[in-house]
Amino acid sequence: MNSPARREIWWADLEPTRGQEINKKRPVVVLSSDDVGALAIKLIAPITGRPPSRASEPWLVQVRPSSANGLTKDGCVDVLQLRGIAFERFSKRIGVLSPDDMADVVAAVALVIEFDGGVG
């Protein structure tokens, strides 16, 4: 298996989980840089089928299926559920997220962590 790369969408097994963590085998998008980290771990955000219900859920970034991303139905990247997962959890590459969708995901991460460009 090739190591998962930034913007790629893969099937991943997210079990076991605790509490309200997103569970089961599902698509995830790889967020971490291809040049960061010596461990066989990637930072991911899971993709859920739950559509955003209102603008008060800015951590859900809607993605529509395309031939490039390989998704078969509308979904949302849930950036509130970021986690690092081992390469062993990845099972099959599905596709790649568009640069525009990835920019929306990165913007949602920045909003969730209250990143304003400064440190502190």
C-alpha positions as CSV (number, residue, x, y, z in Angstrom):
1,M,0.0,0.0,0.0
2,N,1.2,3.5,-0.8
3,S,1.2,5.8,2.1
4,P,-1.9,8.0,2.1
5,A,-1.3,11.5,0.8
6,R,-2.7,15.0,1.6
7,R,-6.2,15.5,0.0
8,E,-6.7,11.8,-0.7
9,I,-9.9,10.1,0.4
10,W,-9.5,6.6,1.8
11,W,-11.6,4.0,3.5
12,A,-10.5,3.7,7.1
13,D,-11.5,1.7,10.1
14,L,-12.1,4.2,13.0
15,E,-13.0,1.5,15.6
16,P,-12.7,1.4,18.6
17,T,-14.1,4.7,19.6
18,R,-15.3,6.4,22.8
19,G,-18.3,8.6,23.5
20,Q,-19.5,10.6,20.5
21,E,-16.4,10.0,18.3
22,I,-17.3,9.1,14.7
23,N,-17.1,5.3,14.4
24,K,-17.1,2.4,11.9
25,K,-15.4,2.0,8.6
26,R,-15.9,5.2,6.5
27,P,-14.3,7.5,4.1
28,V,-11.7,9.9,5.5
29,V,-9.7,12.8,4.0
30,V,-6.0,13.1,4.7
31,L,-5.1,16.5,6.1
32,S,-1.5,16.2,7.2
33,S,1.3,17.3,4.9
34,D,3.2,14.6,3.0
35,D,6.4,16.1,4.4
36,V,5.6,16.0,8.1
37,G,6.2,13.3,10.6
38,A,8.4,10.3,11.0
39,L,5.7,8.0,12.2
40,A,3.3,6.0,10.0
41,I,0.4,8.2,11.1
42,K,-1.7,10.7,9.2
43,L,-4.1,13.4,10.4
44,I,-7.5,12.8,9.0
45,A,-11.0,14.1,9.1
46,P,-13.9,11.6,8.7
47,I,-16.6,12.1,6.0
48,T,-20.1,11.6,7.3
49,G,-23.4,11.3,5.3
50,R,-25.1,13.7,7.7
51,P,-25.8,17.0,5.8
52,P,-25.1,20.2,7.7
53,S,-28.5,21.4,9.1
54,R,-27.6,25.0,9.6
55,A,-24.8,27.6,9.4
56,S,-24.2,27.1,13.2
57,E,-22.3,23.9,12.2
58,P,-19.2,25.4,10.5
59,W,-17.2,22.3,11.3
60,L,-19.1,20.4,8.6
61,V,-17.9,21.0,5.1
62,Q,-20.2,19.6,2.4
63,V,-18.7,17.6,-0.4
64,R,-20.5,16.4,-3.5
65,P,-19.6,13.2,-5.3
66,S,-17.3,13.5,-8.4
67,S,-15.3,11.2,-10.6
68,A,-12.1,12.6,-8.9
69,N,-13.1,12.1,-5.3
70,G,-14.8,8.7,-5.8
71,L,-17.6,9.5,-3.4
72,T,-21.0,8.0,-4.3
73,K,-23.3,10.3,-2.3
74,D,-23.2,13.8,-0.7
75,G,-21.3,14.0,2.5
76,C,-19.6,16.3,4.9
77,V,-16.1,16.4,6.1
78,D,-16.3,16.7,9.9
79,V,-13.4,18.7,11.1
80,L,-14.5,18.6,14.7
81,Q,-13.5,14.9,14.6
82,L,-9.9,15.3,13.5
83,R,-7.6,12.5,14.6
84,G,-4.3,10.9,13.9
85,I,-4.6,7.4,12.6
86,A,-2.0,4.7,11.9
87,F,-1.4,3.5,8.3
88,E,-2.9,0.1,9.3
89,R,-6.4,1.7,9.6
90,F,-6.4,2.8,5.9
91,S,-7.7,0.1,3.6
92,K,-8.4,1.4,0.1
93,R,-7.9,4.7,-1.7
94,I,-11.2,6.1,-3.0
95,G,-10.1,9.4,-4.7
96,V,-8.8,12.9,-4.1
97,L,-10.5,16.0,-2.8
98,S,-10.6,19.0,-5.1
99,P,-8.3,21.9,-4.2
100,D,-11.4,24.1,-3.6
101,D,-13.0,21.6,-1.2
102,M,-9.6,21.2,0.6
103,A,-9.4,24.9,1.0
104,D,-12.9,24.9,2.6
105,V,-11.8,22.1,4.9
106,V,-8.7,24.0,6.0
107,A,-10.7,27.1,6.6
108,A,-13.2,25.1,8.7
109,V,-10.2,23.7,10.8
110,A,-8.9,27.3,11.3
111,L,-12.4,28.4,12.4
112,V,-12.8,25.5,14.9
113,I,-9.4,26.1,16.5
114,E,-9.8,29.9,16.4
115,F,-6.7,30.3,14.3
116,D,-6.1,33.9,13.3
117,G,-2.6,33.7,12.0
118,G,-1.0,34.6,15.3
119,V,0.4,32.3,17.9
120,G,-1.2,32.2,21.3
